[in-house]
Every structure is written in C-alpha cells, then in structure tokens.
Amino acid sequence: MVRPTVEYANTFGKHAVSALFLYEQTQLKGSTMTGKMGGYNFNDPVDLSLGTEFISNPTGSHSDKATIG
C-alpha cells in the first residue's frame, strides 16, 4: 500500500494559507483452487493427492484488483 502525504502552510501578511494532499493506492492479487477427494486412510489429510477417488472436479479462480484514489 502506498500512502504519501504533502502538507503546505504559508503566511502572506495577514493571510494564512494551508493545504493537505493525500493519496492512497492499493493493489491486491489472489488465486484459489478447490477440490474434493475421498478414500483417505486417515481423518486429517493435508494433500488432495493422497486420496484415491474424486468427489468433484477441481475448480479454481484467479483475480487481480487495483484500487487507486
């Protein structure tokens, strides 16, 4: 995340001028994959490849998101 700020203040005789400029930029990226397997020899599998039968076809997605302003 980028969040720079700029401040300005100056006095001209009886007049004072001040300004504040803020900017924010965020970029998020992510990807997911889901799938189900069965036929494990234990109750707490940590890897889909350890199963012996597909319950559903693996699916997945990928997304990029940028927010500027």
PyMOL Python script that loads the backbone (N, CA, C, O; Angstrom):
from pymol import cmd

cmd.read_pdbstr("""\
ATOM      1  N   MET A   1       0.841  -1.166   0.000  1.00  0.00           N
ATOM      2  CA  MET A   1       0.000   0.000   0.000  1.00  0.00           C
ATOM      3  C   MET A   1       0.892   1.236   0.000  1.00  0.00           C
ATOM      4  O   MET A   1       1.884   1.311   0.725  1.00  0.00           O
ATOM      5  N   VAL A   2       0.521   2.180  -0.812  1.00  0.00           N
ATOM      6  CA  VAL A   2       1.246   3.451  -0.898  1.00  0.00           C
ATOM      7  C   VAL A   2       0.326   4.535  -0.345  1.00  0.00           C
ATOM      8  O   VAL A   2      -0.834   4.631  -0.748  1.00  0.00           O
ATOM      9  N   ARG A   3       0.843   5.358   0.587  1.00  0.00           N
ATOM     10  CA  ARG A   3       0.011   6.386   1.208  1.00  0.00           C
ATOM     11  C   ARG A   3       0.837   7.658   1.484  1.00  0.00           C
ATOM     12  O   ARG A   3       1.053   8.004   2.646  1.00  0.00           O
ATOM     13  N   PRO A   4       1.300   8.355   0.438  1.00  0.00           N
ATOM     14  CA  PRO A   4       2.074   9.572   0.671  1.00  0.00           C
ATOM     15  C   PRO A   4       1.170  10.757   1.043  1.00  0.00           C
ATOM     16  O   PRO A   4      -0.005  10.791   0.677  1.00  0.00           O
ATOM     17  N   THR A   5       1.732  11.720   1.770  1.00  0.00           N
ATOM     18  CA  THR A   5       1.020  12.947   2.120  1.00  0.00           C
ATOM     19  C   THR A   5       1.935  14.138   1.902  1.00  0.00           C
ATOM     20  O   THR A   5       3.153  14.041   2.054  1.00  0.00           O
ATOM     21  N   VAL A   6       1.334  15.255   1.546  1.00  0.00           N
ATOM     22  CA  VAL A   6       2.064  16.510   1.373  1.00  0.00           C
ATOM     23  C   VAL A   6       1.286  17.593   2.105  1.00  0.00           C
ATOM     24  O   VAL A   6       0.077  17.732   1.920  1.00  0.00           O
ATOM     25  N   GLU A   7       1.985  18.360   2.938  1.00  0.00           N
ATOM     26  CA  GLU A   7       1.362  19.469   3.660  1.00  0.00           C
ATOM     27  C   GLU A   7       2.054  20.770   3.268  1.00  0.00           C
ATOM     28  O   GLU A   7       3.264  20.803   3.046  1.00  0.00           O
ATOM     29  N   TYR A   8       1.260  21.847   3.187  1.00  0.00           N
ATOM     30  CA  TYR A   8       1.798  23.161   2.842  1.00  0.00           C
ATOM     31  C   TYR A   8       1.159  24.197   3.755  1.00  0.00           C
ATOM     32  O   TYR A   8      -0.046  24.149   4.002  1.00  0.00           O
ATOM     33  N   ALA A   9       1.943  25.115   4.248  1.00  0.00           N
ATOM     34  CA  ALA A   9       1.428  26.225   5.054  1.00  0.00           C
ATOM     35  C   ALA A   9       2.326  27.435   4.844  1.00  0.00           C
ATOM     36  O   ALA A   9       3.552  27.332   4.859  1.00  0.00           O
ATOM     37  N   ASN A  10       1.687  28.584   4.649  1.00  0.00           N
ATOM     38  CA  ASN A  10       2.459  29.806   4.450  1.00  0.00           C
ATOM     39  C   ASN A  10       1.599  30.995   4.875  1.00  0.00           C
ATOM     40  O   ASN A  10       0.372  30.946   4.797  1.00  0.00           O
ATOM     41  N   THR A  11       2.253  32.054   5.322  1.00  0.00           N
ATOM     42  CA  THR A  11       1.560  33.270   5.725  1.00  0.00           C
ATOM     43  C   THR A  11       2.031  34.416   4.840  1.00  0.00           C
ATOM     44  O   THR A  11       3.229  34.619   4.640  1.00  0.00           O
ATOM     45  N   PHE A  12       1.055  35.166   4.311  1.00  0.00           N
ATOM     46  CA  PHE A  12       1.331  36.321   3.468  1.00  0.00           C
ATOM     47  C   PHE A  12       0.693  37.540   4.136  1.00  0.00           C
ATOM     48  O   PHE A  12      -0.490  37.818   3.936  1.00  0.00           O
ATOM     49  N   GLY A  13       1.474  38.254   4.919  1.00  0.00           N
ATOM     50  CA  GLY A  13       0.932  39.395   5.654  1.00  0.00           C
ATOM     51  C   GLY A  13      -0.092  38.927   6.671  1.00  0.00           C
ATOM     52  O   GLY A  13       0.238  38.179   7.592  1.00  0.00           O
ATOM     53  N   LYS A  14      -1.352  39.371   6.506  1.00  0.00           N
ATOM     54  CA  LYS A  14      -2.424  38.980   7.427  1.00  0.00           C
ATOM     55  C   LYS A  14      -3.113  37.682   6.996  1.00  0.00           C
ATOM     56  O   LYS A  14      -4.010  37.210   7.695  1.00  0.00           O
ATOM     57  N   HIS A  15      -2.723  37.103   5.877  1.00  0.00           N
ATOM     58  CA  HIS A  15      -3.406  35.936   5.327  1.00  0.00           C
ATOM     59  C   HIS A  15      -2.570  34.671   5.517  1.00  0.00           C
ATOM     60  O   HIS A  15      -1.359  34.665   5.298  1.00  0.00           O
ATOM     61  N   ALA A  16      -3.236  33.624   5.922  1.00  0.00           N
ATOM     62  CA  ALA A  16      -2.564  32.327   6.086  1.00  0.00           C
ATOM     63  C   ALA A  16      -3.194  31.324   5.115  1.00  0.00           C
ATOM     64  O   ALA A  16      -4.416  31.258   4.977  1.00  0.00           O
ATOM     65  N   VAL A  17      -2.348  30.557   4.454  1.00  0.00           N
ATOM     66  CA  VAL A  17      -2.811  29.548   3.506  1.00  0.00           C
ATOM     67  C   VAL A  17      -2.233  28.202   3.934  1.00  0.00           C
ATOM     68  O   VAL A  17      -1.043  28.083   4.225  1.00  0.00           O
ATOM     69  N   SER A  18      -3.094  27.200   3.966  1.00  0.00           N
ATOM     70  CA  SER A  18      -2.607  25.852   4.261  1.00  0.00           C
ATOM     71  C   SER A  18      -3.342  24.860   3.368  1.00  0.00           C
ATOM     72  O   SER A  18      -4.485  25.082   2.971  1.00  0.00           O
ATOM     73  N   ALA A  19      -2.651  23.751   3.061  1.00  0.00           N
ATOM     74  CA  ALA A  19      -3.235  22.717   2.201  1.00  0.00           C
ATOM     75  C   ALA A  19      -2.704  21.359   2.626  1.00  0.00           C
ATOM     76  O   ALA A  19      -1.599  21.235   3.154  1.00  0.00           O
ATOM     77  N   LEU A  20      -3.509  20.364   2.384  1.00  0.00           N
ATOM     78  CA  LEU A  20      -3.132  18.987   2.690  1.00  0.00           C
ATOM     79  C   LEU A  20      -3.526  18.132   1.493  1.00  0.00           C
ATOM     80  O   LEU A  20      -4.674  18.174   1.051  1.00  0.00           O
ATOM     81  N   PHE A  21      -2.590  17.363   0.968  1.00  0.00           N
ATOM     82  CA  PHE A  21      -2.838  16.481  -0.166  1.00  0.00           C
ATOM     83  C   PHE A  21      -2.579  15.043   0.280  1.00  0.00           C
ATOM     84  O   PHE A  21      -1.497  14.724   0.773  1.00  0.00           O
ATOM     85  N   LEU A  22      -3.575  14.183   0.104  1.00  0.00           N
ATOM     86  CA  LEU A  22      -3.467  12.776   0.473  1.00  0.00           C
ATOM     87  C   LEU A  22      -3.701  11.911  -0.753  1.00  0.00           C
ATOM     88  O   LEU A  22      -4.495  12.259  -1.627  1.00  0.00           O
ATOM     89  N   TYR A  23      -3.008  10.787  -0.813  1.00  0.00           N
ATOM     90  CA  TYR A  23      -3.150   9.850  -1.930  1.00  0.00           C
ATOM     91  C   TYR A  23      -3.003   8.440  -1.385  1.00  0.00           C
ATOM     92  O   TYR A  23      -2.166   8.189  -0.519  1.00  0.00           O
ATOM     93  N   GLU A  24      -3.816   7.519  -1.891  1.00  0.00           N
ATOM     94  CA  GLU A  24      -3.704   6.131  -1.455  1.00  0.00           C
ATOM     95  C   GLU A  24      -3.835   5.206  -2.657  1.00  0.00           C
ATOM     96  O   GLU A  24      -4.696   5.400  -3.515  1.00  0.00           O
ATOM     97  N   GLN A  25      -2.977   4.210  -2.708  1.00  0.00           N
ATOM     98  CA  GLN A  25      -3.016   3.219  -3.780  1.00  0.00           C
ATOM     99  C   GLN A  25      -2.851   1.834  -3.172  1.00  0.00           C
ATOM    100  O   GLN A  25      -1.937   1.595  -2.383  1.00  0.00           O
ATOM    101  N   THR A  26      -3.745   0.924  -3.546  1.00  0.00           N
ATOM    102  CA  THR A  26      -3.713  -0.442  -3.043  1.00  0.00           C
ATOM    103  C   THR A  26      -3.841  -1.403  -4.202  1.00  0.00           C
ATOM    104  O   THR A  26      -4.636  -1.172  -5.113  1.00  0.00           O
ATOM    105  N   GLN A  27      -3.079  -2.468  -4.185  1.00  0.00           N
ATOM    106  CA  GLN A  27      -3.172  -3.495  -5.214  1.00  0.00           C
ATOM    107  C   GLN A  27      -3.231  -4.855  -4.533  1.00  0.00           C
ATOM    108  O   GLN A  27      -2.375  -5.191  -3.714  1.00  0.00           O
ATOM    109  N   LEU A  28      -4.245  -5.626  -4.878  1.00  0.00           N
ATOM    110  CA  LEU A  28      -4.439  -6.942  -4.289  1.00  0.00           C
ATOM    111  C   LEU A  28      -4.424  -7.997  -5.393  1.00  0.00           C
ATOM    112  O   LEU A  28      -4.987  -7.777  -6.466  1.00  0.00           O
ATOM    113  N   LYS A  29      -3.796  -9.122  -5.143  1.00  0.00           N
ATOM    114  CA  LYS A  29      -3.784 -10.237  -6.081  1.00  0.00           C
ATOM    115  C   LYS A  29      -4.078 -11.512  -5.307  1.00  0.00           C
ATOM    116  O   LYS A  29      -3.681 -11.655  -4.151  1.00  0.00           O
ATOM    117  N   GLY A  30      -4.774 -12.434  -5.954  1.00  0.00           N
ATOM    118  CA  GLY A  30      -5.038 -13.682  -5.269  1.00  0.00           C
ATOM    119  C   GLY A  30      -5.463 -14.768  -6.236  1.00  0.00           C
ATOM    120  O   GLY A  30      -5.907 -14.480  -7.348  1.00  0.00           O
ATOM    121  N   SER A  31      -5.329 -16.000  -5.821  1.00  0.00           N
ATOM    122  CA  SER A  31      -5.800 -17.132  -6.607  1.00  0.00           C
ATOM    123  C   SER A  31      -6.199 -18.248  -5.654  1.00  0.00           C
ATOM    124  O   SER A  31      -5.621 -18.411  -4.580  1.00  0.00           O
ATOM    125  N   THR A  32      -7.202 -19.012  -6.074  1.00  0.00           N
ATOM    126  CA  THR A  32      -7.683 -20.104  -5.248  1.00  0.00           C
ATOM    127  C   THR A  32      -7.898 -21.345  -6.094  1.00  0.00           C
ATOM    128  O   THR A  32      -8.099 -21.252  -7.305  1.00  0.00           O
ATOM    129  N   MET A  33      -7.855 -22.495  -5.462  1.00  0.00           N
ATOM    130  CA  MET A  33      -8.209 -23.750  -6.096  1.00  0.00           C
ATOM    131  C   MET A  33      -8.945 -24.589  -5.067  1.00  0.00           C
ATOM    132  O   MET A  33      -8.529 -24.675  -3.912  1.00  0.00           O
ATOM    133  N   THR A  34     -10.045 -25.209  -5.491  1.00  0.00           N
ATOM    134  CA  THR A  34     -10.793 -26.063  -4.582  1.00  0.00           C
ATOM    135  C   THR A  34     -11.015 -27.423  -5.235  1.00  0.00           C
ATOM    136  O   THR A  34     -11.081 -27.524  -6.460  1.00  0.00           O
ATOM    137  N   GLY A  35     -11.128 -28.434  -4.443  1.00  0.00           N
ATOM    138  CA  GLY A  35     -11.402 -29.771  -4.931  1.00  0.00           C
ATOM    139  C   GLY A  35     -11.696 -30.693  -3.762  1.00  0.00           C
ATOM    140  O   GLY A  35     -11.368 -30.381  -2.617  1.00  0.00           O
ATOM    141  N   LYS A  36     -12.313 -31.826  -4.054  1.00  0.00           N
ATOM    142  CA  LYS A  36     -12.632 -32.793  -3.002  1.00  0.00           C
ATOM    143  C   LYS A  36     -12.159 -34.167  -3.444  1.00  0.00           C
ATOM    144  O   LYS A  36     -12.302 -34.547  -4.606  1.00  0.00           O
ATOM    145  N   MET A  37     -11.602 -34.892  -2.510  1.00  0.00           N
ATOM    146  CA  MET A  37     -11.167 -36.273  -2.756  1.00  0.00           C
ATOM    147  C   MET A  37     -11.707 -37.138  -1.622  1.00  0.00           C
ATOM    148  O   MET A  37     -12.040 -36.638  -0.547  1.00  0.00           O
ATOM    149  N   GLY A  38     -11.786 -38.417  -1.871  1.00  0.00           N
ATOM    150  CA  GLY A  38     -12.204 -39.359  -0.857  1.00  0.00           C
ATOM    151  C   GLY A  38     -11.263 -40.554  -0.854  1.00  0.00           C
ATOM    152  O   GLY A  38     -10.315 -40.602  -1.638  1.00  0.00           O
ATOM    153  N   GLY A  39     -11.512 -41.492   0.000  1.00  0.00           N
ATOM    154  CA  GLY A  39     -10.696 -42.696   0.056  1.00  0.00           C
ATOM    155  C   GLY A  39      -9.396 -42.531   0.817  1.00  0.00           C
ATOM    156  O   GLY A  39      -8.416 -43.220   0.532  1.00  0.00           O
ATOM    157  N   TYR A  40      -9.376 -41.630   1.777  1.00  0.00           N
ATOM    158  CA  TYR A  40      -8.163 -41.439   2.582  1.00  0.00           C
ATOM    159  C   TYR A  40      -8.047 -42.542   3.639  1.00  0.00           C
ATOM    160  O   TYR A  40      -9.048 -43.098   4.091  1.00  0.00           O
ATOM    161  N   ASN A  41      -6.831 -42.836   4.011  1.00  0.00           N
ATOM    162  CA  ASN A  41      -6.580 -43.829   5.053  1.00  0.00           C
ATOM    163  C   ASN A  41      -6.535 -43.211   6.445  1.00  0.00           C
ATOM    164  O   ASN A  41      -6.327 -43.927   7.424  1.00  0.00           O
ATOM    165  N   PHE A  42      -6.727 -41.894   6.555  1.00  0.00           N
ATOM    166  CA  PHE A  42      -6.689 -41.202   7.845  1.00  0.00           C
ATOM    167  C   PHE A  42      -7.678 -40.043   7.799  1.00  0.00           C
ATOM    168  O   PHE A  42      -8.157 -39.695   6.720  1.00  0.00           O
ATOM    169  N   ASN A  43      -7.994 -39.443   8.932  1.00  0.00           N
ATOM    170  CA  ASN A  43      -9.058 -38.444   9.029  1.00  0.00           C
ATOM    171  C   ASN A  43      -8.632 -37.008   8.755  1.00  0.00           C
ATOM    172  O   ASN A  43      -9.497 -36.158   8.544  1.00  0.00           O
ATOM    173  N   ASP A  44      -7.354 -36.706   8.748  1.00  0.00           N
ATOM    174  CA  ASP A  44      -6.903 -35.325   8.603  1.00  0.00           C
ATOM    175  C   ASP A  44      -5.919 -35.202   7.438  1.00  0.00           C
ATOM    176  O   ASP A  44      -4.730 -34.984   7.673  1.00  0.00           O
ATOM    177  N   PRO A  45      -6.382 -35.335   6.181  1.00  0.00           N
ATOM    178  CA  PRO A  45      -5.457 -35.248   5.049  1.00  0.00           C
ATOM    179  C   PRO A  45      -4.961 -33.817   4.838  1.00  0.00           C
ATOM    180  O   PRO A  45      -5.686 -32.855   5.091  1.00  0.00           O
ATOM    181  N   VAL A  46      -3.734 -33.690   4.377  1.00  0.00           N
ATOM    182  CA  VAL A  46      -3.155 -32.375   4.122  1.00  0.00           C
ATOM    183  C   VAL A  46      -2.898 -32.135   2.632  1.00  0.00           C
ATOM    184  O   VAL A  46      -2.452 -31.053   2.251  1.00  0.00           O
ATOM    185  N   ASP A  47      -3.171 -33.122   1.797  1.00  0.00           N
ATOM    186  CA  ASP A  47      -2.885 -33.009   0.373  1.00  0.00           C
ATOM    187  C   ASP A  47      -3.934 -33.791  -0.410  1.00  0.00           C
ATOM    188  O   ASP A  47      -4.219 -34.944  -0.087  1.00  0.00           O
ATOM    189  N   LEU A  48      -4.513 -33.167  -1.443  1.00  0.00           N
ATOM    190  CA  LEU A  48      -5.523 -33.855  -2.260  1.00  0.00           C
ATOM    191  C   LEU A  48      -4.972 -35.095  -2.943  1.00  0.00           C
ATOM    192  O   LEU A  48      -5.710 -36.051  -3.183  1.00  0.00           O
ATOM    193  N   SER A  49      -3.696 -35.090  -3.256  1.00  0.00           N
ATOM    194  CA  SER A  49      -3.124 -36.217  -3.995  1.00  0.00           C
ATOM    195  C   SER A  49      -3.067 -37.501  -3.161  1.00  0.00           C
ATOM    196  O   SER A  49      -2.780 -38.568  -3.704  1.00  0.00           O
ATOM    197  N   LEU A  50      -3.334 -37.419  -1.850  1.00  0.00           N
ATOM    198  CA  LEU A  50      -3.315 -38.608  -1.002  1.00  0.00           C
ATOM    199  C   LEU A  50      -4.620 -39.404  -1.083  1.00  0.00           C
ATOM    200  O   LEU A  50      -4.686 -40.538  -0.608  1.00  0.00           O
ATOM    201  N   GLY A  51      -5.659 -38.811  -1.686  1.00  0.00           N
ATOM    202  CA  GLY A  51      -6.931 -39.514  -1.819  1.00  0.00           C
ATOM    203  C   GLY A  51      -6.907 -40.453  -3.006  1.00  0.00           C
ATOM    204  O   GLY A  51      -6.030 -40.367  -3.865  1.00  0.00           O
ATOM    205  N   THR A  52      -7.888 -41.361  -3.049  1.00  0.00           N
ATOM    206  CA  THR A  52      -7.940 -42.357  -4.126  1.00  0.00           C
ATOM    207  C   THR A  52      -9.127 -42.175  -5.053  1.00  0.00           C
ATOM    208  O   THR A  52      -9.183 -42.841  -6.087  1.00  0.00           O
ATOM    209  N   GLU A  53     -10.093 -41.294  -4.732  1.00  0.00           N
ATOM    210  CA  GLU A  53     -11.250 -41.110  -5.598  1.00  0.00           C
ATOM    211  C   GLU A  53     -11.678 -39.647  -5.622  1.00  0.00           C
ATOM    212  O   GLU A  53     -11.697 -38.982  -4.586  1.00  0.00           O
ATOM    213  N   PHE A  54     -12.026 -39.141  -6.830  1.00  0.00           N
ATOM    214  CA  PHE A  54     -12.523 -37.772  -6.974  1.00  0.00           C
ATOM    215  C   PHE A  54     -13.966 -37.704  -6.540  1.00  0.00           C
ATOM    216  O   PHE A  54     -14.779 -38.522  -6.971  1.00  0.00           O
ATOM    217  N   ILE A  55     -14.304 -36.745  -5.693  1.00  0.00           N
ATOM    218  CA  ILE A  55     -15.687 -36.480  -5.326  1.00  0.00           C
ATOM    219  C   ILE A  55     -16.252 -35.397  -6.236  1.00  0.00           C
ATOM    220  O   ILE A  55     -17.429 -35.442  -6.591  1.00  0.00           O
ATOM    221  N   SER A  56     -15.435 -34.434  -6.614  1.00  0.00           N
ATOM    222  CA  SER A  56     -15.809 -33.405  -7.593  1.00  0.00           C
ATOM    223  C   SER A  56     -14.556 -32.971  -8.327  1.00  0.00           C
ATOM    224  O   SER A  56     -13.442 -33.119  -7.824  1.00  0.00           O
ATOM    225  N   ASN A  57     -14.748 -32.438  -9.516  1.00  0.00           N
ATOM    226  CA  ASN A  57     -13.602 -31.952 -10.290  1.00  0.00           C
ATOM    227  C   ASN A  57     -13.012 -30.718  -9.622  1.00  0.00           C
ATOM    228  O   ASN A  57     -13.758 -29.865  -9.141  1.00  0.00           O
ATOM    229  N   PRO A  58     -11.687 -30.607  -9.583  1.00  0.00           N
ATOM    230  CA  PRO A  58     -11.078 -29.404  -9.010  1.00  0.00           C
ATOM    231  C   PRO A  58     -11.485 -28.169  -9.809  1.00  0.00           C
ATOM    232  O   PRO A  58     -11.582 -28.215 -11.035  1.00  0.00           O
ATOM    233  N   THR A  59     -11.716 -27.087  -9.114  1.00  0.00           N
ATOM    234  CA  THR A  59     -12.031 -25.817  -9.752  1.00  0.00           C
ATOM    235  C   THR A  59     -11.085 -24.764  -9.198  1.00  0.00           C
ATOM    236  O   THR A  59     -10.450 -24.978  -8.166  1.00  0.00           O
ATOM    237  N   GLY A  60     -10.989 -23.639  -9.871  1.00  0.00           N
ATOM    238  CA  GLY A  60     -10.101 -22.598  -9.387  1.00  0.00           C
ATOM    239  C   GLY A  60     -10.448 -21.259  -9.984  1.00  0.00           C
ATOM    240  O   GLY A  60     -11.276 -21.163 -10.890  1.00  0.00           O
ATOM    241  N   SER A  61      -9.807 -20.217  -9.468  1.00  0.00           N
ATOM    242  CA  SER A  61     -10.011 -18.863  -9.981  1.00  0.00           C
ATOM    243  C   SER A  61      -8.767 -18.046  -9.697  1.00  0.00           C
ATOM    244  O   SER A  61      -7.954 -18.390  -8.838  1.00  0.00           O
ATOM    245  N   HIS A  62      -8.639 -16.969 -10.430  1.00  0.00           N
ATOM    246  CA  HIS A  62      -7.527 -16.042 -10.245  1.00  0.00           C
ATOM    247  C   HIS A  62      -8.102 -14.633 -10.401  1.00  0.00           C
ATOM    248  O   HIS A  62      -8.936 -14.399 -11.276  1.00  0.00           O
ATOM    249  N   SER A  63      -7.666 -13.702  -9.565  1.00  0.00           N
ATOM    250  CA  SER A  63      -8.179 -12.340  -9.676  1.00  0.00           C
ATOM    251  C   SER A  63      -7.076 -11.334  -9.383  1.00  0.00           C
ATOM    252  O   SER A  63      -6.198 -11.570  -8.554  1.00  0.00           O
ATOM    253  N   ASP A  64      -7.141 -10.222 -10.074  1.00  0.00           N
ATOM    254  CA  ASP A  64      -6.290  -9.069  -9.817  1.00  0.00           C
ATOM    255  C   ASP A  64      -7.227  -7.890  -9.540  1.00  0.00           C
ATOM    256  O   ASP A  64      -8.216  -7.703 -10.249  1.00  0.00           O
ATOM    257  N   LYS A  65      -6.921  -7.109  -8.526  1.00  0.00           N
ATOM    258  CA  LYS A  65      -7.741  -5.959  -8.197  1.00  0.00           C
ATOM    259  C   LYS A  65      -6.823  -4.805  -7.855  1.00  0.00           C
ATOM    260  O   LYS A  65      -5.873  -4.966  -7.090  1.00  0.00           O
ATOM    261  N   ALA A  66      -7.100  -3.656  -8.412  1.00  0.00           N
ATOM    262  CA  ALA A  66      -6.329  -2.460  -8.095  1.00  0.00           C
ATOM    263  C   ALA A  66      -7.299  -1.343  -7.720  1.00  0.00           C
ATOM    264  O   ALA A  66      -8.291  -1.123  -8.415  1.00  0.00           O
ATOM    265  N   THR A  67      -7.024  -0.652  -6.646  1.00  0.00           N
ATOM    266  CA  THR A  67      -7.825   0.483  -6.215  1.00  0.00           C
ATOM    267  C   THR A  67      -6.898   1.677  -6.126  1.00  0.00           C
ATOM    268  O   THR A  67      -5.924   1.672  -5.372  1.00  0.00           O
ATOM    269  N   ILE A  68      -7.206   2.680  -6.891  1.00  0.00           N
ATOM    270  CA  ILE A  68      -6.372   3.876  -6.890  1.00  0.00           C
ATOM    271  C   ILE A  68      -7.272   5.065  -6.605  1.00  0.00           C
ATOM    272  O   ILE A  68      -8.319   5.233  -7.231  1.00  0.00           O
ATOM    273  N   GLY A  69      -6.854   5.883  -5.659  1.00  0.00           N
ATOM    274  CA  GLY A  69      -7.626   7.081  -5.372  1.00  0.00           C
ATOM    275  C   GLY A  69      -7.919   7.221  -3.921  1.00  0.00           C
ATOM    276  O   GLY A  69      -8.567   8.185  -3.512  1.00  0.00           O
TER     277      GLY A  69
END
""", "prot")
cmd.dss("prot")
cmd.show_as("cartoon", "prot")
cmd.util.cbc("prot")
cmd.orient("prot")
